[in-house]
Amino acid sequence: MSLNVLYPDSRSELLDIEAKVFGADTTLLNPRKSSFAAIDLASWENCDGIVVARIQMDKTVAPHLKKCRIIVRNGVGYDNCDLELLGAAGIAVCNVPDYGTTEVADTAVAMMLAFARGTAIYDATLRQDPTALWTHTHNVTARRLRGATYGVIGMGRIGTASALRARAFGMNVVFYDPALSIGAELSFGFTRANKLDDLLKVADVITIHAPLTPETNKMINADAVSKIKPGAYLISTARGPICDTGALLEGLKSNRLLAVGLDVLPSEPATLDDPLVKAWQANEPWLRGRVLMGPHSGFYSPDSLVDLRTKAAQTACWYLKDNKLVNCVNAEFLKKPR
């Protein structure tokens, strides 16, 4: 059986890893475009499967997926896929939840350590004048981590990995995750917060590892910030729209938030229309050393990219060739699979 699998917006010029997974009986289409309209309709209409990064899989695309049986989101999040619409069309939507887990957890902890130990601000300051500025006082976010409380929002694979790292530093771990079954905290040995507010008021470090859903969209807003324990760090390596960056900026101004680390933003790439990004780039003295930003790169290592490409291809291949469905995120809507 000959198959056509479309990679509409792949980052990879060569799909060599993917070709090894699928085998010689599969044609991989790799137009590397940034929108549905930039790709000829025949590619959409004739594909048996799609592995997508950023293009929206929505009502514009769905009518043209005449043969498609599966869409694999080339990553963990899948908010660019209309799960209900695609499920109703008989198309399975899957993700790759088990790549980059340790990298993202490491990124969250690295941001925490940079604030606690001042590595980033010391380097940036000494670069200006390594003699005259040779002092510890530049680190305005310094704190002892041992005995502090590490608050995890979203205790999935990444949240758990992050929490285990924090515990190794002697921190107390509390988490909030209404989707996690009751009693799971007993196996972790962590403390469960039954409400988000309960976590916010006790955590010295808040780290977000939740998916973007209608419930988590702008979950960290002005009201939530007002309930955060004064002097806390807030770190997000999850999805940008979970945090209202305007509210974070106000939290920094009021000193309720001592530091903010973001690897994700509501609008990516970063824009100066975002008030927090604008203030961070201006690097005014009051904010200096209190904000860290990354280009949504927490997942990245050469090893993690190999994992991602291999696992995404395997997920599509297993279903198309063996009818084996793994990591399906729209199973509740998939009434009549193709």
N, C-alpha and C positions, 0 to 999 in steps of 0.2 A: 504494500500500500504506500503510495507516494503522498507526502504531506507538504503543505506550505505553511510556514510559521513566520509571522510578521513581527519584526522588531522595529516599530515605527520611529522611535526616538532614542535608540541605543547610544550610549556614550562611546562604545567601542567601534573602531573602524573595521576591525576584523572580528568575526564571530567564530574564531577558531576553537575556543573552549566549548562553545555551544554545538558546533558541528560534530565534535567528538561524542557528545551526549546523544544527539539525535541520530547520527549515522548517515550513510550515503543516500538513504531513501527519502530524506527530508530536504526541501529547499528552504533556505533561510533568507528572507527579504530584509534588507538593512538600509532603508532610505535615509535614516538619520535626520528627520525633519522635526520641527517643533510644534506642528499643528496638524489636525486632521486634513484640512483643505490642501496642505502642501504635498500630500501623497495621493497618487492616482487611485481612483475608485476601484479599479480592478484588483489592486493589492488588498484592499479591505474586503472586497466581495469574495475573493478566492482563497482567503487564508483559513486554515483549519484551527489555528491558534494564534494568540497574540501575547507577546511579552513586552509590557509597556512600562515606561519610567514616569513621565510627567503629563503626557497628553490626556485630556479629559475623555473618559469612556462614558459618554452620556447619550442623550436622546438624539444628538446630531450624528453620532457614530453608529449607534445600535441598528438602525434600519439597513445599514450597508453590510452588516456582518451576516451574510447569507449562509455561510458554511461554518463559521467559527463556533467551536465547542467550549473553548476555555480561554480566559484572559488571566495571565499571571502578572501581578504587579511586581516589578523588579525592585523589591524593597520590602520593608515591614509595613508601613502605612499604606492604606488603600482608599484614602479620601478622594482620589480622582476618579473613582469608579462608582457608578450608580448601581449599587448592589441589587436593589429591588427590580429595577428596569431590566438589567441584564439577566437576572434570575428568571424573570417572567418570560424572557426570550429563550430560555433553556441553556444559557451560557454560564458555566461555572466561573467564579472569580476566586482566585487564590493569591496568597502572598508568600513571602519568604521570611518567616518569623525568626529563623534560627541562624542568621548571619549577622556579623557585626555586634553581637550581644556584648562581648567583653570590651570591644572598642568603645561603644557608647557609654557603658558603665565606667570605663577608665576615664572618658572625657569628663563626665560629671564630677568624678572624684578629683581629677586634675584641676578643674576650675576651683573646687573647694580648697584644694591645697595651695593653689596660686594666691587665693585671698588670705588664707590662714598664715602662710609663710612668706608671702610677698615676693615670690619669684619674678613675676612679670613686671611689677612696678619697680623693683630694685634694678632689674636689668635696664629698663627704659630710662630710669633716672640717672644711673651711673654712666650710661652712654653719653649723656650730655656733658658731664664733667666727673670722671672717676675719682678725682682727688678731693675737690671741694664738697662733693655730695656724698662722701663716704660716711653714711650714717643709717641707722636702722629706722629712723623716724618717718621715712617715706611710706612705710606700710601702715595705712590708716585702717586696715581691715583685719589686723592680726588678732588671732584668738587661739586658745588652747582647744584642740579637738577632743582630747581624752576627757570623757565624762560629759561631753556635749551631746545634744539630741539631734539625730539625723532623721528627718522626716521624708518619707518616700510616698509620692502620689503615683499609684499604679505599681502593684507588686507582681508584674509579669516577669518574663525572663530577664529583661534588662534591669528592672527595678530590684529584683532579687539579687542579681549580680552586684549591683551598686551597693545594696544594703550589706552584703557580706564583706565588701571592701571596707565600708565604714566601720563595721564591727571590729575589723582587724586593727583599726586605729583606736580602739577602746571607746567607741561612741555607742550611745544607746539608740536603738532603732525603733521608730514608730512608723506605721504605714497606714494609708487610707486607700482602700480599693473595694468598692461595693460589689464589683463583679466577682471577687474571689470568694470561694465557698467558705462558709463559717467553719472555723476550726483549723483552717490552714495555718494560722499564726502559731498554733501549737507545734507544728513540725519545724517552723522557722526558728522559733524561740524569740520572735519579735513581738512588740506590743501593737495591737490593732486599735486604730481610731475609728469609731463608728460614724463619725461625722467629719467632714473636711475641717470645720472650725476647730474641732478638738485637736487636730494635728497642727493647724496654723498657730495656735496659741502656745504650744510647748516646744516646737522645733527651732533649734538654733540654725540648722541648715535645712532648707526645703529643696528637694530635687524632684523634678517632674518626669515621669516615664509612662504617661498615659496616652492612649490613642486619641485622635481628634474625632469627636462625636458631637451631636447636638448638645449633649450634657456637659462636655468638657470645653466647648467653644467659649472663650472668654471666662473660663472658670476662675482664673486669677484676675479679678477686676478690682475696682476701687473698694468695694465692700469687703472682698477677701483680704486685700492689702491692709485694710484698717484693723483686721483681726490678727495679723501676723505678730508674733512676739517681737518686740522692739529690738533692733540690732541683729536681725537674722540675715543670712545669705539666702537668696533664691536663685536656683539654677534650673534651666530647662534645656534638655537635649531631645525633646519629644516632637511637638508640632507647634509652630509659631502662633497660630490663632488661639491657643489655649491661654496665652497671657495677653492682657491689655497693656501694651507697652507704655501708654500714657499714664496708666495707674501705677506702673512700676516706677516711672520717673518721679511721680509725686511722692511715692514711698521713699525714694532715695532723698528727695528734697527734705522730707520731714524726719529723716533718719530712722524711720521705722524699719526700712531696709538698709542695712549697712552695705550690702554688695549684691550685685545682680550679674549672673553669668548666663549668656544666651548663645546657644549654637544654632537656634532657629528663630525666625522672625515671622510676623503675620504676613508680610509681603517680602518675597525673595526674588531676586537678590535685594540687598539692603537699599533703602532709599532715604534721602534726607527729609522726605515727607513724614517719616516716622519721628516723633518728637524725641524718643530715647536715642535713636541713632544719631540725630542731629546734635543732641547734647553730648553724647559720647565722643563724636568726632571733634567737636569744639574743644574738648579736653580742658574745660575750665577747672581751676584749682579745687573747687568744692567737690567735683566728681572724679577727680584724677585718682586712679587706682581702685575705683569702686565698681567698675563695669568691665567685663570681658565679653567679647563677641567672637563667634566663629562662623564660617560660611556654610553652615549645615554640613559639617564634615566629620561629625563625631563617629560616624560609621566607618570612616576610611582607614584602611591599611591595605597594602598590596594583597595580603592574605585574605582579607575580608572580601575584596572584590572578586577574587577567584571563587570563594565560597558562594557569593551572591550569583554570579553568572552560572556556576555549575548547578546550584540548587533550583534556580528559576527555570533553567532548561529541563532539569529532571522532572520538575513538577508538571510542566506542559507535556513532556514526552511520555511520562507514565500514564497520563490520562488519555492522550491521543492514541497511544499504541496498545495499552493494556487495560484501559478503563479504570485505572487506579487513581482515585481522587484524594489528594492530600492538601492540607492547609486551606481548605475551602472556607471563605469568609461570607458567602451568601447562600449557604445551604438551606436556610429557612425560606428562601425565596425560589429555590431551584426545584420547582415542582415536576417538570418534565425535561430532564437533561437531553441534550441532542445526541 
